[in-house]
Amino acid sequence: MTLFDVLTLDFLLAFLQGLTLNFSTALIVLVTVLPIAFVLAMGMNSRHALVSRPIEAFIKLLQALPVFVVLFFMSGVLTDRSPLLVPFRGNLPLMLLVFGQTPYVMAYGADQFSAMFGRLQRGDRRQALLIIPSIGRAFQMVVSTSGFGAALGVPEAMSVLIFTAEQLPDEATQIMFYAVASLMFLVILRICMIPFRVVHSVFDKRIVASGKVAA
């Protein structure tokens, strides 16, 4: 079997189906966790140390939790019968990826929103708009790191690539296959950023046109 034998329409469809799980994870995590991160950022910027210090400590704790470790922990704790599975319509793989990514997105989002608040306080609205591409990078990161689910048997895009690579006869062909796969991922992640960059550019031009730019 050669590299061209595995790069078929069936492989592409299986890869896109797995990628759907990666994208679904990223969308669900950002929509559900970023509002919480926003509230935490407000607490981090509080003038009262009794409010800001515990939240900052909590964020540092979340930052110390590797996604890979959280995924393995959740896979041992959560089952098909878990009440937390109800919102996910019984989709355990999706639930594992979502909860595994939650600490990272919550910590990252809180830091980014906190920086945004600081820039707004200084009157720098253009710099505050950097929150938009920052959210885009969070989306990219979740799509990428959700590939850790392959180690748990989650049928996402990386699982499809690993399974396909195992069908190849030798190491050289496998390396070539992974090189092609890496290029595919790079293109996909670049495309993911386009909507965020467009939105950022639109709002940035509006601020410049209004003349409300920090001196």
C-alpha positions as CSV (number, residue, x, y, z in Angstrom):
1,M,0.0,0.0,0.0
2,T,1.4,3.4,-1.0
3,L,0.6,6.9,0.1
4,F,-1.7,7.5,-2.8
5,D,-3.7,4.4,-1.9
6,V,-4.8,5.8,1.4
7,L,-5.4,9.4,0.3
8,T,-8.8,8.5,-1.1
9,L,-12.2,10.1,-1.0
10,D,-13.1,7.7,1.9
11,F,-10.2,8.9,3.9
12,L,-11.1,12.5,3.3
13,L,-14.7,11.9,4.3
14,A,-13.6,10.1,7.5
15,F,-11.1,12.9,8.2
16,L,-13.7,15.6,7.8
17,Q,-16.2,13.7,10.0
18,G,-13.5,13.5,12.7
19,L,-12.7,17.1,12.2
20,T,-16.4,17.9,12.8
21,L,-15.9,16.6,16.4
22,N,-12.9,18.9,16.8
23,F,-14.8,21.9,15.6
24,S,-17.9,21.1,17.6
25,T,-15.7,20.9,20.7
26,A,-14.1,24.3,20.1
27,L,-17.5,26.0,19.4
28,I,-19.2,24.5,22.5
29,V,-16.2,25.3,24.8
30,L,-15.9,28.9,23.6
31,V,-19.7,29.6,23.8
32,T,-20.1,28.1,27.3
33,V,-16.8,29.0,28.9
34,L,-15.9,32.4,27.7
35,P,-18.8,34.1,29.4
36,I,-17.5,32.6,32.7
37,A,-14.0,33.8,31.8
38,F,-15.4,37.3,31.3
39,V,-16.9,37.3,34.8
40,L,-13.7,36.0,36.3
41,A,-11.8,38.8,34.4
42,M,-14.0,41.3,36.0
43,G,-13.2,39.9,39.4
44,M,-9.5,39.9,38.6
45,N,-9.7,43.7,37.9
46,S,-11.6,44.4,41.1
47,R,-10.1,47.0,43.4
48,H,-10.9,44.8,46.3
49,A,-8.0,42.3,47.1
50,L,-10.4,39.9,48.8
51,V,-12.1,39.5,45.4
52,S,-9.2,39.7,42.9
53,R,-6.5,37.7,44.8
54,P,-8.6,34.4,45.1
55,I,-9.6,34.6,41.5
56,E,-6.1,35.2,40.3
57,A,-5.0,32.2,42.4
58,F,-7.7,30.1,40.8
59,I,-6.7,31.2,37.3
60,K,-3.1,30.2,38.0
61,L,-4.3,26.8,39.2
62,L,-6.2,26.3,35.9
63,Q,-3.1,27.4,33.9
64,A,-1.1,24.6,35.7
65,L,-3.5,21.9,34.5
66,P,-2.3,20.3,31.2
67,V,-5.1,19.5,28.8
68,F,-3.8,15.9,28.3
69,V,-3.9,15.2,32.1
70,V,-7.4,16.7,32.4
71,L,-8.6,14.6,29.5
72,F,-7.4,11.4,31.1
73,F,-8.9,12.4,34.5
74,M,-12.3,13.1,32.9
75,S,-12.2,9.8,31.0
76,G,-11.8,8.0,34.4
77,V,-14.5,10.0,36.1
78,L,-17.2,10.4,33.5
79,T,-19.2,7.6,32.0
80,D,-22.1,7.1,29.6
81,R,-24.5,7.3,32.6
82,S,-23.2,10.7,33.9
83,P,-25.9,13.4,34.4
84,L,-23.4,15.8,32.8
85,L,-23.9,13.9,29.5
86,V,-27.5,15.1,29.1
87,P,-26.7,18.4,27.3
88,F,-24.5,16.4,24.9
89,R,-27.3,14.0,23.9
90,G,-25.3,11.0,25.2
91,N,-22.1,11.9,23.2
92,L,-19.4,10.8,25.6
93,P,-16.5,11.6,23.3
94,L,-17.7,15.1,22.7
95,M,-18.2,15.6,26.4
96,L,-14.7,14.4,27.3
97,L,-13.2,16.8,24.8
98,V,-15.3,19.7,26.0
99,F,-14.6,19.2,29.7
100,G,-11.0,18.5,29.0
101,Q,-10.5,21.8,27.3
102,T,-12.5,23.9,29.8
103,P,-9.7,24.7,32.3
104,Y,-7.4,26.0,29.5
105,V,-10.1,28.1,27.8
106,M,-11.3,29.5,31.1
107,A,-7.8,30.6,32.2
108,Y,-6.8,31.9,28.8
109,G,-10.1,33.8,28.4
110,A,-9.9,35.4,31.8
111,D,-6.3,36.6,31.1
112,Q,-7.4,38.0,27.7
113,F,-10.5,39.7,29.0
114,S,-8.5,41.1,31.9
115,A,-6.0,42.6,29.5
116,M,-8.9,44.0,27.4
117,F,-10.3,45.8,30.5
118,G,-6.9,47.3,31.3
119,R,-6.7,48.7,27.7
120,L,-10.2,50.1,27.9
121,Q,-9.3,51.8,31.2
122,R,-6.4,53.5,29.5
123,G,-8.7,54.6,26.7
124,D,-7.0,52.4,24.1
125,R,-10.0,51.0,22.3
126,R,-7.9,49.7,19.3
127,Q,-5.7,47.6,21.5
128,A,-8.8,46.4,23.4
129,L,-10.1,45.0,20.1
130,L,-7.3,42.5,20.1
131,I,-9.6,40.3,22.2
132,I,-11.2,39.3,18.8
133,P,-8.1,37.6,17.3
134,S,-7.3,36.3,20.8
135,I,-10.6,34.4,20.8
136,G,-9.7,33.1,17.3
137,R,-6.4,31.8,18.6
138,A,-8.3,30.1,21.4
139,F,-10.5,28.4,18.8
140,Q,-7.4,27.3,16.9
141,M,-5.8,25.9,20.1
142,V,-8.9,23.9,21.1
143,V,-9.2,22.4,17.6
144,S,-5.5,21.4,17.8
145,T,-5.4,20.1,21.4
146,S,-8.6,18.2,21.0
147,G,-6.4,15.8,19.0
148,F,-5.3,14.5,22.4
149,G,-8.6,12.7,22.4
150,A,-7.0,10.2,20.0
151,A,-5.2,8.7,23.0
152,L,-8.5,8.0,24.6
153,G,-10.0,6.4,21.5
154,V,-12.1,9.5,20.7
155,P,-12.9,9.3,16.9
156,E,-11.8,12.9,16.0
157,A,-9.5,13.9,13.1
158,M,-6.2,12.8,14.7
159,S,-7.6,9.3,15.4
160,V,-8.4,9.0,11.7
161,L,-4.9,10.0,10.8
162,I,-3.3,7.6,13.2
163,F,-5.5,4.7,12.1
164,T,-4.7,5.5,8.4
165,A,-0.9,5.8,9.1
166,E,-0.9,2.4,10.7
167,Q,-2.1,0.9,7.3
168,L,1.1,2.2,5.6
169,P,3.9,-0.4,5.0
170,D,7.0,1.5,6.1
171,E,8.2,4.4,8.2
172,A,9.2,6.6,5.3
173,T,5.7,6.4,3.8
174,Q,4.2,7.2,7.2
175,I,6.4,10.3,7.6
176,M,5.3,11.5,4.2
177,F,1.7,10.9,5.2
178,Y,2.0,12.8,8.4
179,A,3.7,15.7,6.5
180,V,0.7,15.9,4.2
181,A,-1.6,15.7,7.2
182,S,0.3,18.4,9.0
183,L,-0.1,20.7,5.9
184,M,-3.8,20.0,5.9
185,F,-4.1,21.0,9.5
186,L,-2.1,24.1,9.0
187,V,-4.3,25.2,6.1
188,I,-7.5,24.4,8.1
189,L,-6.2,26.4,11.2
190,R,-5.3,29.3,9.0
191,I,-8.8,29.3,7.5
192,C,-10.2,29.3,11.0
193,M,-8.7,32.7,11.8
194,I,-10.1,34.4,8.7
195,P,-13.5,35.3,10.2
196,F,-11.9,36.6,13.4
197,R,-9.5,38.8,11.4
198,V,-12.3,40.1,9.2
199,V,-14.4,41.1,12.2
200,H,-11.4,42.6,14.0
201,S,-10.5,44.6,10.8
202,V,-14.1,45.9,10.5
203,F,-14.3,47.2,14.1
204,D,-10.8,48.6,14.0
205,K,-11.6,50.6,10.9
206,R,-14.7,52.0,12.5
207,I,-12.7,53.1,15.6
208,V,-10.1,54.8,13.4
209,A,-12.9,56.5,11.3
210,S,-14.6,57.8,14.4
211,G,-11.3,59.3,15.6
212,K,-11.6,57.6,19.0
213,V,-8.0,56.5,19.0
214,A,-5.8,56.8,22.1
215,A,-3.1,59.4,21.8
